[in-house]
Amino acid sequence: MAEKSEIVAGVRAALVSVVVRGTAQEAEVSLDELERLLDTAGGVTVFKMLQNKEAPDVRTYLGSGKVAELAYYCARNEVSLVVFDCELTPSQIRNLEEALGDNVRVIDRSMLILDIFALHAASGEGKLQVELAQLKYTAPRLMGRGTELSRLGGGIGTRGPGESQLETDRRHLQRRIRMLEQALAEMTENRRTQRVARDRSGHAKVAIVGYTNAGKSTLLNYLTDAGILAENKLFATLDPTTRKCTLPGGETVLLTDTVGFIRNLPHHLIHAFRSTLDEAVYADLLLIVVDASDPEAGAQIEVTEALLRDLGAGDKPTVYVFNKCDLGAAAPGVVHGRENVLYVSAVTGQGIEALLLRIEQMLHAGSWRATFCIPNSKQGLLSGLYRNATVENVEYGTEAVTVTAVVDKRTWGPLREFDVDPPKEESEW
């Protein structure tokens, strides 16, 4: 256990982990990430504690001796917050707080992430999503403290719904949850309508995904001058932002920045943010952005790929964008077996031109430019072209509409009779 003795500002916290499976090195990496999460939430790590144990203690997660040691170091270092790098049960939180004393609060990794989301949520939808996730996850853990809820003030682990809501009875909480779910369902429908409108625009959709703080927002800003917040903090961006981007050939695509991923992302957050995470599901192409300078880049890619599979977007065409290459490149083993790998710097612009060319190539893979002469009586076919192809030019005549579009085989099939110069061989497709 490494102890810090210097006086520090902010909430003084201890980080705790139990090595049950895996290795101590893996646990230390996860603790380092937890420290960055705490820093993002405004706290300061005073010391870390790591225990090797065959199975977590049912009552306190840590062994009794380690709990006593933790209480000693918390008192000695004026620590008022203990964060466990795991998911604790309500009874474990209650038992730990009783053992550590009245001046120490206990939260787990998920509660800390929820707190950061509450801190960074900017839009109305984002705030509702965070509140819903907090009520579903945090409220049951705090309700067990009974009258001691009056101790809750501000600070890490208490943002969002707040003290008054957590002091109400369970029926009120359930009513609030149902109201939030209804409001979010309406917003989800609005988001679906927006997606339909974007589909009709004929522009291809590219989603920027990846581990938190990999540089997704910085990349979107460089490509589109979006002007969105881009900080060296975890989860700086929660609300998806879509902007137009022009490719080298002149084609316009829609780029969407999405919320970052992280190890052990709380399931309630995944569910609450499903409508925004679905931007990846409905995209034509994914840009998985990776911090090339991070020694944990390989593990972060695996987390991202696993979450994308869970969302149903694991089979999307993908470009791996290793960002921050000006700070250092990832080890060759990280990219082994992965195709479409590019190195860029969203700060200096290095590799951006190659990235735009690769996006263009990927979007047009298996596609070609075709010109259709569609009789005016069948103009309804145009809606399908706008929805499934990239329409480049439309000319309305007295008897027919002439349309030039970039199509694939599936889109071209129903319109083949109107193609003025159809491909004669499959190799031409």
C-alpha positions, -999 to +999 in steps of 0.1 A: +000+000+000+015+033-011+007+061+013+007+098+005+014+122+033+012+155+016-017+179+022-040+179-009-071+198-019-104+182-027-121+151-013-095+128+003-101+093-008-087+057-006-089+033-034-094-004-026-093-036-047-094-073-041-075-097-064-098-127-067-091-137-103-065-126-126-032-110-115-021-082-092-008-064-122-042-063-138-057-051-105-031-023-103-039-012-139-076-011-130-068+009-098-048+034-118-079+039-140-100+042-109-077+070-097-082+088-130-120+084-126-117+099-091-096+128-104-123+135-130-149+136-103-129+161-083-113+138-056-077+132-047-063+097-040-045+096-007-036+059-007-044+026-024-050-008-009-048-042-026-056-075-011-052-110-025-081-132-015-097-164-028-132-150-026-146-116-014-159-115+021-197-117+021-201-090+048-173-065+040-157-077+007-123-073+024-111-096+052-117-084+087-080-077+093-078-056+061-109-037+071-093-028+105-061-017+086-082+004+062-100+021+091-066+029+107-052+045+075-084+064+069-083+079+104-046+086+102-048+104+068-082+121+073-098+102+044-135+108+041-142+086+010-134+050+002-139+038-034-139+000-041-129-011-076-158-036-078-195-037-073-206-038-037-240-049-023-261-026-001-252-046+030-215-046+023-216-008+020-235-005+052-212-029+071-180-012+058-193+023+068-201+010+103-166-004+105-148+027+091-166+052+112-192+080+108-169+103+088-162+078+060-184+072+030-181+041+009-190+039-028-181+014-056-167+018-091-202+020-107-213+047-083-182+067-091-189+065-129-225+074-124-213+105-104-191+116-133-219+111-157-241+133-135-213+159-134-209+160-172-244+155-185-253+187-204-285+180-225-319+174-210-318+138-224-284+132-209-295+144-174-326+122-175-305+092-186-281+097-157-309+102-132-326+070-143-294+050-141-286+064-106-321+057-093-319+021-105-284+015-092-277+038-064-310+042-046-312+006-033-277+009-019-285+041-001-320+032+011-304+006+034-289+033+056-323+043+069-323+075+089-286+079+082-295+093+048-296+126+065-258+125+065-257+128+027-247+162+015-230+171-017-199+155-030-187+125-050-213+097-052-243+120-044-248+141-075-279+137-096-312+127-080-300+141-047-308+137-010-345+145-011-354+119-037-334+092-019-352+099+014-386+093-001-403+059+001-398+032-025-431+038-042-422+073-049-389+061-064-407+037-086-431+064-098-401+086-106-384+058-125-415+051-146-418+088-154-382+090-165-386+059-186-416+074-203-398+107-210-368+089-224-390+067-246-404+099-261-369+112-267-359+079-282-387+082-307-375+117-315-340+104-320-354+077-343-372+104-363-339+123-366-322+092-379-349+087-405-344+123-416-306+117-419-312+085-439-333+105-464-305+130-468-286+102-486-254+109-466-234+080-452-232+078-414-199+073-397-198+067-359-167+076-338-164+051-310-138+039-285-124+040-250-130+071-230-103+098-234-090+083-266-095+116-284-128+110-302-141+146-296-108+161-306-109+141-339-144+153-346-134+189-339-104+186-363-125+170-391-156+193-388-147+223-367-175+211-344-162+231-314-174+206-288-157+201-254-125+181-256-107+177-223-080+153-210-106+138-187-126+106-186-161+109-200-158+146-210-184+139-237-217+123-230-241+137-255-237+125-291-228+152-316-233+148-354-216+171-379-211+170-417-177+162-431-165+165-467-144+136-481-116+141-507-139+132-536-164+159-525-189+135-509-206+146-476-208+122-447-223+125-412-198+120-384-212+113-349-191+115-317-204+090-290-200+084-253-167+066-244-164+031-232-147+018-201-141-014-182-171-026-162-194+001-176-225-002-154-253-021-171-279+005-160-259+031-179-258+009-210-295+005-208-303+042-200-280+054-228-291+028-253-307+054-276-275+073-279-252+043-281-274+030-310-257+057-331-230+030-336-257+003-345-272+025-373-238+037-387-225+026-421-189+027-408-173+027-374-141+045-365-127+028-334-104+055-319-075+042-298-050+061-277-018+049-294+003+062-265-015+042-238+003+010-228-032-005-222-043+002-257-048-035-265-070-041-235-090-010-243-097-022-279-109-055-265-133-037-241-146-016-270-151-045-293-169-065-266-193-036-259-200-031-296-208-068-299-232-065-270-249-035-287-253-055-320-227-035-339-198-060-339-200-068-376-199-033-389-172-022-413-145-007-391-114+014-393-090+013-363-078+049-358-047+050-335-048+086-323-021+106-304+006+090-325+026+122-319+030+110-283+041+075-292+029+044-311+013+013-298+032-020-297+029-040-330+011-068-311-018-045-305-027-043-342-019-079-350-047-095-369-067-063-373-072-047-407-077-011-417-053+004-391-043+040-394-021+062-372-032+099-368-029+129-345-061+148-340-040+176-326-013+181-353-033+167-382-008+139-390-025+111-409-059+128-412-057+130-451-051+092-452-080+087-428-104+106-450-093+086-480-098+053-462-133+064-450-141+071-487-127+038-498-146+018-471-179+035-478-176+028-515-164-008-512-187-029-533-204+002-547-203+020-580-217+051-596-248+045-617-272+067-637-309+059-637-337+073-659-368+068-639-403+075-654-422+103-636-449+077-629-424+058-607-408+087-588-416+069-556-385+049-562-364+080-554-371+076-517-354+042-517-324+057-534-322+085-509-325+060-481-300+034-493-276+051-517-256+083-520-275+105-544-251+129-562-274+146-588-311+147-598-325+163-630-362+165-635-374+161-671-409+162-687-412+124-688-385+111-665-361+119-637-324+113-643-305+104-611-268+098-606-261+078-574-234+056-558-252+023-552-244-012-540-257-045-555-287-046-531-299-011-540-292-014-577-313-046-581-348-032-581-337-003-603-316-023-629-342-018-657-337+020-654-299+020-654-288+037-686-255+018-686-258-013-665-227-034-656-224-063-680-202-085-658-202-091-621-166-080-619-178-045-629-199-042-597 
